[in-house]
């Protein structure tokens, strides 16, 4: 490799003697730092950030300089990264510009005006594809949605013909619930897609969002049942609509099929190993809460026939409390993942201990901006900034930090190093 002069570049630098540079062959791809550290193959993503340890800033300049290309055949030596005082300038991407009429995909150009149509069509096609070629939980959920849609449609038609507004109201409730179950099925199918240039972490968090949406709906249902019980108590309604018994029994049978489909997740507190577990658990709790609601209506009708006063108030209040207690743990865990709270799988004391161990090294001046969260259940992501002394080998520190946090359970770690 030919020697580069400082005047040939816009940003002067000096090379250290710790690295020997050689020109890469055309068929050889650059090696990952992970392989040099002995921490896995090129698929290991833990070394997400590293500084250019091969360059030292010229002492004649007080402000930091940006490393430039050192390839001999590169006639135009452009900086690797263009820095400003407060941020890193990222080149503009065509699909992010304002006022454009189209976006590039990998194989064709799609008009922005047709994006909504494509999205809706893709949503419907993914539902049909999931029911036909999905895994067993997806096929079971598709069957459950089909049964609920058929039953709610029949209930709506009967309610409109006979003028029973109770049946119409229950049909709309079931239709809204079918929409949430359909979104859960869509999340199961979409989460299997690989990461792309837009969703760089993939689509796994769709399942967490689906679980949170189901939990939020069930909390709303619990609140509405409590309000209905309070209204029945104030109005002193002792007569129950007996025609709803047939509807409640049929709805209970349909929901019990769903409970049997997802019986492995029929627990209140469930340890989620991945995003699929959280989504399947939310589906199970959804159909289980509907089953409890239908059982409450049947029990209230039976107690009213025995002459028990305020039986409807008692049953509705009991169902509201049960649904609230059933879904609250899921709501708390899924909301914590979406809010990027500290991972519950790693104790805060363990994270603090690792931070103190890194800070206790002689070549480390300060460790700051330590942030850790769960991308999805079972996948912990973290980032921290390490300030090291001048002349320190950064790679040794990076190797130590990544080993330390990887053993703790952090899959993706971004480490930023700065010289003191």
C-alpha positions in Angstrom: 0.0 0.0 0.0 1.4 3.4 -0.9 2.1 5.9 1.7 -0.4 8.8 2.0 0.8 12.3 2.7 -1.0 14.6 5.1 -1.4 17.2 2.4 -3.3 14.7 0.2 -6.2 14.7 2.5 -8.5 17.2 3.9 -8.3 15.8 7.4 -4.7 15.2 8.5 -4.0 12.1 10.6 -1.2 9.9 11.7 -1.1 6.2 11.7 -0.2 4.1 14.7 2.2 1.2 14.6 -0.2 -1.2 16.1 -1.9 -2.2 12.8 -0.4 -3.4 9.5 -2.6 -2.4 6.6 -2.8 -4.5 3.4 -5.0 -4.0 0.4 -8.0 -6.3 0.2 -8.4 -8.6 -2.8 -11.5 -8.0 -4.9 -13.0 -11.3 -3.9 -12.2 -10.9 -0.2 -14.8 -9.2 2.1 -13.7 -7.2 5.2 -13.6 -9.3 8.3 -15.9 -8.6 11.2 -14.3 -7.5 14.4 -16.3 -10.2 16.2 -14.2 -12.9 14.6 -11.0 -11.2 15.7 -12.2 -11.1 19.2 -13.2 -14.7 19.1 -16.8 -14.0 20.1 -18.6 -15.7 17.2 -18.9 -15.5 13.5 -19.8 -12.7 11.3 -23.5 -13.1 12.4 -22.7 -11.9 15.9 -24.2 -8.3 16.1 -22.9 -7.4 19.5 -20.1 -5.1 18.1 -22.5 -2.6 16.7 -20.3 0.4 17.1 -16.6 1.0 17.3 -14.3 3.9 16.7 -11.5 3.9 14.1 -8.7 2.8 16.4 -6.2 3.0 13.6 -6.0 6.8 13.5 -4.7 9.4 16.0 -5.8 13.0 15.7 -3.0 15.4 14.9 -1.9 17.4 18.0 -1.9 20.6 16.0 -5.7 20.6 15.8 -7.8 21.0 18.9 -11.1 19.9 17.3 -11.6 16.2 16.4 -11.0 15.2 12.8 -12.9 12.6 10.7 -11.1 9.6 9.4 -10.9 9.4 5.6 -10.5 6.5 3.1 -7.1 4.9 3.0 -7.7 2.9 -0.1 -4.9 3.7 -2.6 -7.0 3.6 -5.7 -9.6 5.9 -4.2 -9.0 9.1 -6.1 -11.7 11.0 -4.1 -11.1 10.4 -0.5 -14.4 11.0 1.2 -14.8 11.0 5.0 -16.3 7.8 6.5 -18.6 9.8 8.7 -19.5 13.5 8.4 -19.8 15.0 11.9 -21.4 18.2 13.2 -21.3 19.7 16.6 -24.4 18.0 17.8 -25.2 15.1 15.6 -24.1 12.9 12.7 -25.2 14.0 9.2 -27.0 11.1 7.5 -27.4 11.3 3.7 -30.9 11.9 2.6 -32.9 8.9 1.4 -35.2 9.3 -1.5 -38.2 7.7 0.2 -37.9 10.0 3.2 -37.9 13.3 1.2 -40.9 15.6 1.2 -43.0 16.0 -1.8 -42.1 12.8 -3.6 -44.6 10.9 -5.6 -43.1 7.4 -5.4 -40.9 5.1 -3.4 -38.4 2.4 -4.5 -38.8 -1.1 -3.3 -36.4 -3.9 -4.0 -38.1 -4.9 -7.2 -40.4 -2.1 -8.4 -41.6 1.5 -8.0 -44.7 2.0 -6.0 -46.8 5.1 -6.2 -47.4 6.9 -2.8 -51.1 7.3 -3.7 -51.4 3.5 -3.9 -49.6 2.7 -0.7 -52.8 2.6 1.3 -54.4 0.2 -1.2 -51.4 -2.0 -1.2 -51.3 -2.1 2.6 -55.0 -3.0 2.9 -54.6 -5.7 0.2 -51.5 -7.0 1.8 -53.3 -7.2 5.2 -56.1 -9.2 3.7 -53.8 -11.5 1.8 -51.6 -12.1 4.9 -54.7 -13.2 6.8 -55.7 -15.7 4.1 -52.1 -16.9 3.7 -51.9 -17.4 7.5 -55.0 -19.5 7.5 -53.8 -21.6 4.6 -50.1 -22.0 5.1 -49.4 -20.8 8.6 -48.3 -22.8 11.6 -50.7 -24.6 13.9 -51.5 -21.6 16.2 -52.2 -19.4 13.2 -54.5 -22.0 11.6 -56.4 -22.5 14.9 -56.8 -18.7 15.3 -58.1 -18.5 11.8 -60.7 -21.1 12.5 -61.7 -19.3 15.7 -62.1 -16.0 13.9 -64.2 -17.7 11.2 -66.5 -19.1 13.9 -66.9 -15.8 15.6 -67.6 -13.9 12.4 -70.2 -16.4 11.4 -71.9 -16.3 14.8 -71.8 -12.5 15.1 -73.2 -12.1 11.6 -76.1 -14.4 12.4 -76.7 -12.7 15.7 -76.8 -9.3 14.1 -79.3 -10.4 11.4 -81.6 -12.0 14.0 -81.4 -8.9 16.2 -82.3 -6.6 13.3 -85.2 -8.7 12.2 -86.7 -9.3 15.6 -85.9 -5.8 17.0 -83.8 -7.2 19.9 -81.2 -4.5 20.4 -79.5 -6.5 23.0 -78.5 -9.0 20.3 -77.4 -6.2 18.0 -75.2 -4.7 20.8 -73.6 -8.1 21.5 -73.0 -8.7 17.8 -71.1 -5.4 17.6 -69.1 -6.4 20.6 -68.1 -9.7 19.0 -67.3 -7.9 15.7 -64.9 -5.6 17.5 -63.3 -8.6 19.3 -62.9 -10.4 15.9 -61.1 -7.3 14.6 -58.5 -7.6 17.4 -58.1 -11.3 16.9 -57.6 -10.7 13.2 -54.8 -8.2 14.1 -53.2 -10.8 16.3 -53.3 -13.2 13.3 -51.8 -10.5 11.1 -49.0 -9.9 13.7 -48.2 -13.7 13.8 -47.8 -13.7 10.0 -45.9 -10.4 9.6 -43.5 -11.2 12.5 -42.0 -14.0 10.4 -40.6 -11.4 7.9 -36.9 -10.7 7.9 -35.5 -7.2 8.8 -35.3 -4.8 5.9 -34.0 -1.3 5.3 -37.0 0.3 6.9 -37.6 -2.0 9.9 -34.0 -2.8 10.7 -35.0 -4.8 13.9 -37.6 -6.8 12.0 -41.4 -7.1 12.7 -41.3 -9.0 16.0 -42.6 -6.1 18.0 -45.9 -6.3 16.1 -46.8 -9.3 18.4 -46.1 -7.2 21.5 -48.3 -4.4 20.1 -51.0 -7.0 19.4 -50.8 -8.3 23.0 -51.0 -4.7 24.4 -54.0 -4.0 22.2 -55.9 -7.1 23.3 -55.1 -6.2 27.0 -56.3 -2.7 26.5 -59.6 -3.9 25.0 -60.1 -6.3 27.8 -59.5 -3.6 30.4 -62.1 -1.4 28.6 -64.5 -4.3 28.6 -64.0 -4.7 32.4 -64.7 -1.0 32.9 -67.8 -1.2 30.8 -69.1 -4.2 32.7 -68.5 -2.3 36.0 -70.4 0.7 34.7 -73.3 -1.6 33.5 -73.5 -3.2 36.9 -73.6 0.2 38.6 -76.3 1.4 36.2 -78.4 -1.8 36.9 -78.0 -1.2 40.7 -79.1 2.5 40.5 -82.0 1.7 38.2 -83.0 -1.3 40.3 -83.4 -3.5 37.2 -84.4 -7.0 38.5 -85.7 -8.3 35.2 -83.1 -9.9 33.0 -83.4 -10.3 29.3 -83.9 -14.0 29.0 -83.5 -14.1 25.3 -79.8 -13.4 25.8 -79.4 -16.8 27.4 -79.3 -18.6 24.1 -76.8 -16.0 22.7 -74.6 -16.4 25.8 -74.6 -20.2 25.7 -73.7 -20.2 22.0 -71.0 -17.6 22.5 -69.6 -19.6 25.5 -69.3 -22.7 23.3 -67.4 -20.9 20.6 -65.0 -19.3 23.1 -64.4 -22.6 24.9 -63.1 -23.9 21.5 -60.7 -21.0 21.5 -59.6 -21.7 25.1 -58.9 -25.3 24.1 -56.9 -24.2 21.1 -54.6 -22.1 23.3 -54.9 -24.1 26.5 -51.1 -24.1 27.0 -51.3 -20.3 27.6 -54.3 -20.4 30.0 -52.4 -18.8 32.9 -52.5 -15.4 34.4 -48.7 -14.9 35.1 -46.8 -16.5 32.2 -43.0 -16.2 31.7 -42.6 -15.0 28.1 -39.6 -16.5 26.3 -40.3 -14.6 23.1 -42.9 -12.4 21.4 -44.9 -15.3 20.1 -45.7 -16.4 23.7 -47.0 -12.9 24.6 -49.3 -12.7 21.6 -50.6 -16.3 22.0 -51.2 -15.5 25.7 -53.2 -12.4 24.8 -55.4 -14.4 22.4 -56.0 -17.0 25.1 -56.9 -14.3 27.7 -59.2 -12.6 25.1 -61.4 -15.7 24.5 -61.2 -16.7 28.2 -62.5 -13.2 29.2 -65.3 -13.5 26.7 -66.1 -17.0 28.1 -66.3 -15.6 31.7 -68.6 -12.8 30.4 -70.9 -15.3 28.8 -70.9 -17.5 31.9 -71.8 -14.4 34.0 -74.8 -13.7 31.9 -76.0 -17.3 32.2 -75.4 -17.3 35.9 -77.3 -14.0 36.3 -80.3 -15.5 34.4 -80.3 -18.6 36.5 -80.2 -16.6 39.8 -83.0 -14.3 38.6 -85.2 -17.4 37.9 -84.6 -18.4 41.6 -85.8 -15.0 42.7 -82.4 -13.6 43.8 -82.5 -9.8 43.9 -79.7 -7.8 42.2 -78.3 -11.0 40.7 -77.3 -9.1 37.5 -75.5 -6.5 39.5 -73.6 -9.2 41.5 -72.6 -11.2 38.4 -71.6 -8.3 36.3 -69.5 -6.8 39.1 -67.8 -10.2 39.7 -67.0 -10.7 36.0 -65.6 -7.1 35.8 -63.2 -7.8 38.7 -62.2 -11.2 37.3 -61.4 -9.8 33.9 -59.4 -6.9 35.4 -57.3 -9.2 37.5 -56.9 -11.6 34.6 -55.5 -9.1 32.1 -53.6 -6.6 34.3 -50.3 -8.6 34.3 -50.3 -8.8 30.5 -51.1 -5.1 30.2 -48.2 -4.2 32.6 -45.6 -6.4 30.9 -46.5 -5.5 27.3 -46.7 -1.9 28.1 -43.3 -2.0 29.7 -41.8 -3.5 26.6 -43.3 -0.8 24.4 -42.1 1.9 26.8 -38.6 0.3 26.7 -38.4 -0.2 30.5 -35.4 -1.9 32.0 -35.5 -5.6 31.2 -37.2 -7.6 34.0 -35.1 -10.7 33.1 -31.9 -8.9 34.3 -31.8 -7.6 37.9 -31.0 -3.9 38.2 -28.3 -4.9 40.7 -26.5 -7.1 38.1 -26.5 -4.2 35.6 -25.1 -1.9 38.2 -22.4 -4.4 39.1 -21.3 -4.6 35.5 -21.2 -0.9 35.2 -19.0 -0.6 38.3 -16.6 -3.3 36.9 -16.2 -1.4 33.6 -15.7 1.9 35.5 -13.0 0.3 37.8 -10.6 -0.4 34.9 -7.5 1.8 34.9 -7.8 2.7 31.3 -11.5 3.8 31.6 -12.2 7.4 32.8 -16.0 7.3 32.9 -18.9 5.2 31.8 -22.2 7.1 31.0 -25.5 6.9 29.2 -26.0 3.2 30.1 -29.4 2.2 28.7 -30.9 -1.3 28.5 -34.3 -2.4 27.3 -36.2 -5.3 25.8 -36.8 -5.2 22.0 -39.2 -8.1 22.5 -39.4 -10.6 25.4 -36.2 -12.5 25.5 -34.2 -10.1 23.4 -32.3 -7.5 25.4 -30.7 -4.5 23.7 -28.3 -2.0 25.4 -26.0 1.0 24.7 -23.4 2.8 26.7 -20.7 5.4 26.3 -17.2 4.7 27.6 -14.6 7.5 28.0 -11.1 6.1 27.9 -7.6 7.5 28.4 -5.6 8.7 25.4 -3.3 6.1 23.9 -5.4 3.2 25.1 -6.2 0.2 22.9 -9.9 0.5 22.4 -10.4 -3.0 21.2 -9.3 -4.6 24.5 -12.0 -2.5 26.2 -14.6 -3.3 23.7 -13.8 -7.0 24.0 -14.1 -6.8 27.8 -17.4 -4.9 27.8 -19.1 -7.1 25.3 -18.0 -10.3 27.1 -19.3 -8.9 30.4 -22.7 -7.9 29.2 -23.2 -10.8 26.9 -22.7 -13.2 29.8 -25.4 -11.2 31.6 -27.9 -11.8 28.8 -27.6 -8.7 26.6 -27.8 -9.8 23.0 -27.3 -6.5 21.2 -24.9 -4.0 22.7 -23.8 -0.7 21.2 -20.6 0.8 22.8 -19.4 4.3 22.0 -15.8 5.1 23.0 -14.3 8.6 23.4 -10.9 9.7 24.4 -10.6 11.8 27.5 
